[in-house]
Amino acid sequence: MAVPADANTRRSGFVTGLAWIFIALSGFVTLIAVLQNIMVALIFPMDEMRDAVRESGNAESIPVLARFMLENFQLVFASFLVICVSTLVSAIGLLMRKNWARLLFIAILALGILWNAAGVVLPYFIFSSMPPMADNAPPDFAANFDLMWKLMTVITTIVALAFAGLFGWLIRKLVSAEIRREFLAP
């Protein structure tokens, strides 16, 4: 009986488990992203939204990132769909032990690290460019808003660091010699 050429290369449970987890997650998120893109294309009057932002007279007071997202609503949702589909395709490729999929998956994880880092920093830019609180706002409102801001910052930072650490660890495992051999075997 002939032995397959890659019989000497052991398929790790780590790669198989990682692939199936991301197939399930990215498959579900891809479905949601498709539905979001359909909804944005059919329901939101994009030209009217852009005109309303420009004609409001307050366009300069809207934070740059928020203004970009309002003016490029469809692009933002389409980009999210591309990332979801890319993750799904790379996860399927991981399961099949395709090296291009491993490299794409590593790139997506690196993008995830950058995304989490931006998620920690961007709120400071957004809130710093927002107008100050009205003088006639109740004193408790200002104090509660400040407390909410601090709690959100701490929780967001902890979650972002946890995901960045997880993604970094996954990258480290996927570039290890043992896993590379699994993908480069004939």
GIQUIQUI-V984141 format. One record per helix or strand of 3 or more residues. SS is the DSSP state (H for helix, E for strand). FROM is the first residue (numbers start at 1). LEN is the number of residues. Records with the same first field share a line. If there is no record, write none. Layout:
SS=FROM-LEN, FROM-LEN
This chain:
H=13-31, 46-10, 59-3, 64-8, 73-23, 99-30, 139-36, 177-8
